[in-house]
Amino acid sequence: MKRTRRILAIVRRTLLVVLALLLLPYYIERWTQERSRGINDPNEVVRADGTFIEIPLGKPMAIDEDTFTVDEVYVNDEHILITYTYRSSITRNSWSLPTTMFKLRLPDGQVLENHDAGSSGYPGGERGYLWYDAPKMPATRAKLVYEQYDRRAELEIPLAEGGGEA
C-alpha cells in the first residue's frame, strides 16, 4: 500500500511538471506580446496602406477617477488610428470602457464616429485602439470627446505634425 502511494505521488508530480512545461511557451508568448492592441492589430493595416504620420503623444485625460491616455496617433489618407492605455482606479468589479462613446470633433464641426475598436485587458486597465475614417477635409487637430450619461471628457489631439500647436 505504501509503495502504491509513493508510485502515485511520483506519477502525479511528473504529470504536473510535464503539463507545466507544455503550458510554459504559451505564457511566455502571452507575456512578450503584452503590448498587443487586441485582435487583428490595426497598426499593421495602417502601415500596409502606405505613407502615414505617427504622432507620439502620451496625453492623459481623466474620466471620473480613471485615466485614459492617448499613446500615439497614426494618420494616413484613409484612416485615423488612436492607440490608448486605460487605467482604472477600481481593480475589482470595475466597468469596462465603452469605446463607442469616443468621437473625434474637428474644428470645422464635423464629428467622426469610430467604427472599429479593440483592446486587451490587464489587471487595472486595458490597452487598445480607436479606428476612424479620415475626414472629408484634412484637419491638423481634433478633440477626442468622451460622452456617456453624466461622464464627459475632452482631449485636444494633433492630426498632423505640429497640429497640436496654435
Summary of the structure (lengths in Angstrom):
residues: 166
radius of gyration: 22.2
end to end distance: 83.6
largest distance: 83.7
contacts: 430
relative contact order: 0.17
helix: 25%
strand: 42%
